[in-house]
């Protein structure tokens, strides 16, 4: 959304019925400070003072909580680095001095199970059951073109044995001209009942560290960090070790090459793949980095151009309920950050695309 109620949000019991909207940069600074304070507490806390059996993520392992908090702090600092280069660089340096989430057994997310009880299984299972969605042409073609072994894990073949994604952004009329069943479904791995919903995975952290190393914001060899990110994500999806090694040694996209801008594109594109199926996070990373490039759709006879004239949306609009219940503060926020439209960039989305 951009600016949101934060410091006064959820303070109804304190008689704050109409919370003001806070600037995004102030929210980011506070989240970074809160995470730093949490890490300090976690490093010295006594796990026996916790509630046994009440932590469904890390089972009261405070070291893993601290690793996750530092990894999330790195994500926020990297996200803001184009909007606040100096402040972000300082936080990134602090993050590099603390342990990170490094392996898939530390991935942060909700764990689900094979069950008939919808409270216990992955909600994507029901989404898929009620919506016959197809895999994206852009996503499928990228995996095919880079010989990525995750293709067969994410994407089902058509009845003719092809991997064939559906074209993004077609108008309703144009879409009606295509036979829906001729295009690839998602593989069950993407909506299995027992699939965890990960908020943050080790692979993302390795890619962020690679990006930091590339631009002299952190230590390490950018290519080694990059390849470790690929390895961790492929291991998460159970790609055999020999296939991972073959991919890393033979596929040009698996080794950083060319200019720093091309290397940045490679890192950002691998993050886009690794976020699957965390699609909101993938969208955020595209907005932040500009990669993979999403060209403007220009042919109104083929595509639905929408209110952005075919440009990728950059934010959500505020809800009508906010206008009904907190109008003055919503309008103040709009005055500060720009029109309440889906193509008004948020604070950190400043990189030239």
C-alpha positions in Angstrom: 0.0 0.0 0.0 2.8 2.4 0.9 2.0 4.5 4.0 -0.1 2.6 6.5 -1.2 3.1 10.2 1.7 1.6 12.1 2.6 3.5 15.4 -1.1 4.1 16.1 -2.4 0.9 14.5 -4.4 -1.6 16.6 -4.6 0.9 19.4 -8.4 1.0 19.8 -8.2 0.0 23.5 -6.1 3.1 23.9 -8.9 5.1 22.4 -7.1 5.7 19.1 -10.0 5.0 16.8 -8.7 6.9 13.8 -5.0 6.0 13.5 -2.8 8.3 11.4 -0.8 6.9 8.5 2.9 6.8 8.9 5.6 7.3 6.3 7.1 4.1 4.9 10.7 5.2 5.7 9.8 5.7 9.3 8.1 2.3 9.5 11.2 0.6 7.9 13.5 2.3 10.4 11.4 1.2 13.3 11.1 -2.4 12.0 14.9 -2.5 11.7 15.3 -1.2 15.2 12.7 -3.6 16.6 14.5 -6.6 15.0 17.9 -5.5 16.3 16.4 -5.2 19.8 14.8 -8.7 19.4 18.1 -10.2 18.4 19.8 -8.7 21.5 17.1 -10.3 23.7 17.2 -13.6 22.0 20.9 -14.0 22.3 20.7 -13.7 26.1 17.3 -15.2 26.8 16.6 -18.4 28.7 14.6 -20.8 26.5 13.3 -22.6 29.6 11.3 -19.5 30.3 9.3 -20.1 27.1 6.1 -22.1 26.7 7.0 -25.7 25.9 5.3 -27.0 22.8 3.9 -23.5 21.9 6.3 -22.6 19.2 5.2 -24.2 15.9 8.1 -22.7 13.9 11.3 -23.4 15.7 10.2 -25.3 18.8 11.7 -22.8 21.2 15.1 -22.7 19.5 16.1 -19.2 20.2 19.3 -19.3 18.1 17.1 -20.1 15.0 14.8 -17.2 16.0 17.8 -14.9 16.2 19.1 -16.1 12.8 15.7 -15.5 11.2 15.4 -12.0 12.8 18.8 -11.0 11.4 17.9 -12.5 8.0 14.6 -10.5 7.9 16.6 -7.4 8.9 18.9 -8.0 5.9 15.8 -8.3 3.6 14.4 -5.0 4.8 17.8 -3.2 4.5 18.4 -4.5 1.0 14.9 -3.6 0.0 15.4 0.0 1.1 19.0 0.3 -0.2 18.1 2.3 -3.3 15.9 4.7 -1.4 18.2 5.1 1.7 21.7 4.1 0.6 23.5 5.4 3.7 21.2 4.1 6.3 20.8 0.7 4.5 24.6 0.3 4.2 25.0 0.8 7.9 22.3 -1.8 8.8 23.7 -4.3 6.2 27.1 -4.1 7.9 25.5 -4.8 11.2 23.7 -7.8 9.8 26.9 -9.2 8.4 28.3 -9.4 11.9 25.5 -11.7 13.0 24.5 -15.3 12.0 22.0 -15.8 9.2 19.4 -18.4 8.3 21.7 -20.6 6.1 20.0 -24.0 5.7 16.6 -25.2 4.7 16.0 -26.7 8.2 15.9 -23.1 9.4 13.4 -21.8 6.8 10.8 -19.7 8.5 7.2 -20.6 7.8 4.0 -22.4 8.8 4.2 -26.2 8.6 1.2 -28.1 7.3 0.3 -31.8 7.2 -1.5 -34.3 5.1 -4.9 -34.2 6.7 -8.6 -33.9 5.9 -8.9 -31.0 8.3 -8.5 -27.7 6.4 -7.2 -26.1 9.6 -4.1 -28.4 9.3 -3.4 -28.4 5.6 -1.9 -25.9 3.2 -4.6 -23.4 2.0 -3.1 -23.5 -1.5 -4.7 -26.9 -1.7 -8.1 -25.4 -1.6 -7.1 -22.6 -4.0 -6.1 -25.1 -6.6 -9.2 -27.2 -6.0 -11.5 -24.3 -6.8 -9.4 -22.5 -9.4 -8.0 -24.1 -12.5 -5.0 -21.8 -12.9 -2.2 -22.4 -15.4 1.5 -21.8 -15.3 2.8 -18.6 -16.7 4.4 -18.5 -20.1 7.2 -16.2 -18.9 8.0 -18.5 -16.0 7.9 -21.7 -18.0 10.0 -20.3 -20.9 12.6 -19.0 -18.5 13.0 -22.4 -16.8 13.1 -24.2 -20.2 15.6 -21.7 -21.7 18.0 -22.0 -18.8 17.7 -25.8 -18.5 16.5 -25.5 -15.0 15.7 -28.9 -13.3 13.0 -27.3 -11.2 10.9 -27.1 -14.4 9.6 -30.7 -14.0 9.0 -30.1 -10.3 6.9 -26.9 -10.7 5.3 -27.5 -14.1 3.1 -30.4 -15.5 3.3 -31.4 -19.1 0.4 -31.0 -21.5 -1.4 -34.0 -23.0 1.1 -33.7 -25.9 4.1 -34.0 -23.5 5.1 -30.3 -23.7 5.9 -27.7 -21.0 3.7 -24.9 -22.2 2.8 -21.8 -20.1 -0.2 -19.6 -20.7 0.4 -16.1 -22.1 0.2 -13.4 -19.4 -2.2 -10.5 -19.5 -4.5 -11.4 -22.4 -7.8 -9.7 -22.7 -10.9 -11.7 -22.0 -11.8 -11.8 -25.6 -8.3 -12.9 -26.7 -8.1 -15.5 -23.9 -11.4 -17.1 -25.2 -9.6 -18.0 -28.4 -7.2 -20.4 -26.6 -8.0 -23.9 -25.5 -7.3 -23.8 -21.7 -6.6 -27.6 -21.5 -3.7 -27.2 -24.0 -1.5 -25.4 -21.4 0.5 -26.7 -18.4 -1.0 -27.1 -14.9 1.1 -26.5 -11.8 2.6 -29.7 -10.4 1.1 -30.9 -7.1 4.3 -29.9 -5.3 3.1 -26.3 -5.5 -0.2 -26.9 -3.7 0.3 -30.2 -1.7 -1.5 -30.4 1.6 1.7 -30.9 3.5 3.7 -28.1 1.8 5.0 -25.5 4.2 4.2 -21.9 3.6 7.6 -20.3 3.9 7.9 -16.6 4.7 11.7 -16.7 4.3 14.0 -19.4 3.0 17.7 -19.8 3.2 18.1 -19.4 -0.6 16.8 -15.8 -0.4 19.4 -15.0 2.3 22.2 -16.4 0.2 21.0 -14.3 -2.8 20.8 -11.1 -0.7 24.3 -11.8 0.5 25.5 -12.3 -3.1 23.9 -8.9 -4.0 25.6 -7.2 -1.1 29.0 -8.7 -2.0 28.5 -7.7 -5.6 28.1 -4.0 -4.6 30.7 -4.0 -1.9 28.1 -3.8 0.9 29.1 -7.1 2.5 31.9 -9.7 2.5 32.3 -12.8 0.4 32.5 -13.9 -3.2 29.3 -12.9 -5.0 29.4 -15.9 -7.3 29.9 -18.5 -4.6 27.1 -16.9 -2.5 24.9 -16.9 -5.7 25.5 -20.5 -6.4 24.8 -21.5 -2.9 21.5 -19.7 -3.1 20.6 -21.8 -6.2 21.8 -25.0 -4.5 19.7 -24.3 -1.4 16.5 -23.7 -3.3 17.0 -26.8 -5.5 17.6 -28.9 -2.4 14.4 -27.5 -0.9 12.5 -28.8 -4.0 14.4 -32.1 -3.8 16.4 -31.8 -7.0 18.9 -34.7 -7.0 22.4 -33.6 -6.0 24.0 -34.7 -9.3 21.6 -32.6 -11.3 22.3 -29.6 -9.1 26.0 -30.0 -9.7 25.5 -30.4 -13.4 23.4 -27.3 -13.6 25.9 -25.2 -11.6 28.8 -26.3 -13.7 27.2 -26.3 -17.2 24.5 -23.7 -17.3 25.7 -20.2 -18.2 23.0 -18.6 -16.0 24.3 -20.5 -13.0 27.6 -18.5 -13.0 27.7 -14.7 -12.6 29.1 -13.2 -15.7 29.4 -9.9 -17.6 28.8 -6.5 -16.2 27.7 -5.8 -12.6 24.3 -5.0 -14.0 24.0 -8.4 -15.7 25.2 -10.1 -12.5 22.5 -8.2 -10.6 19.9 -9.3 -13.1 21.0 -12.9 -12.6 20.7 -12.7 -8.8 17.3 -11.0 -9.0 16.0 -13.5 -11.5 17.1 -16.4 -9.4 15.4 -14.8 -6.4 12.2 -14.5 -8.5 12.3 -18.3 -9.1 13.2 -19.1 -5.5 10.2 -17.2 -4.1 7.9 -19.7 -5.7 5.1 -20.0 -4.5 5.4 -16.8 -2.4 4.1 -14.7 -5.3 3.7 -11.4 -3.4 7.3 -11.5 -2.3 8.3 -12.2 -6.0 6.3 -9.2 -7.1 8.0 -7.0 -4.5 11.4 -8.1 -5.7 10.6 -7.4 -9.3 9.5 -3.9 -8.2 12.7 -3.4 -6.2 15.2 -4.7 -8.8 13.5 -4.3 -12.2 14.2 -8.0 -12.9 13.0 -10.0 -14.6 11.9 -7.3 -17.0 8.1 -7.2 -17.4 7.6 -5.3 -20.7 4.8 -2.8 -21.0 1.9 -4.4 -22.9 0.9 -2.1 -25.7 -1.4 -3.9 -28.1 -5.0 -3.3 -26.8 -6.3 -5.8 -29.4 -4.5 -8.6 -27.6 -3.8 -7.6 -24.0 -5.8 -6.1 -21.2 -4.0 -2.8 -20.6 -6.0 -1.8 -17.5 -5.7 1.5 -15.7 -1.8 1.3 -15.8 -1.8 1.2 -19.6 -0.1 -2.1 -19.6 2.5 -1.4 -17.0 3.1 -3.7 -14.1 1.2 -2.4 -11.0 3.4 -1.0 -8.3 1.1 -1.0 -5.2 -2.3 -1.9 -3.8 -5.0 0.8 -3.5 -6.4 1.6 -0.1 -9.6 -0.2 0.6 -13.0 1.4 0.4 -13.6 0.5 4.1 -10.6 2.7 5.0 -12.2 5.6 3.2 -15.4 5.0 5.1 -13.9 4.7 8.5 -10.7 6.7 8.5 -11.1 9.1 5.6 -9.2 12.1 6.8 -6.1 10.1 7.6 -6.3 8.2 4.3 -6.5 11.4 2.5 -3.5 12.8 4.4 -1.5 9.7 3.3 -2.5 10.2 -0.3 -1.5 13.8 -0.1 2.0 12.8 1.2 2.8 9.8 -1.1 0.9 10.5 -4.3 -2.3 9.4 -5.9 -4.1 6.3 -4.6 -3.5 4.4 -7.8 -1.9 1.0 -8.5 0.9 2.6 -10.5 2.1 5.0 -7.8 5.5 3.6 -6.6 6.0 2.9 -2.9 8.9 4.6 -1.1 11.6 2.0 -1.8 10.7 1.5 -5.5 13.0 4.1 -6.9 15.4 2.2 -9.1 15.3 3.2 -12.8 13.8 0.2 -14.6 
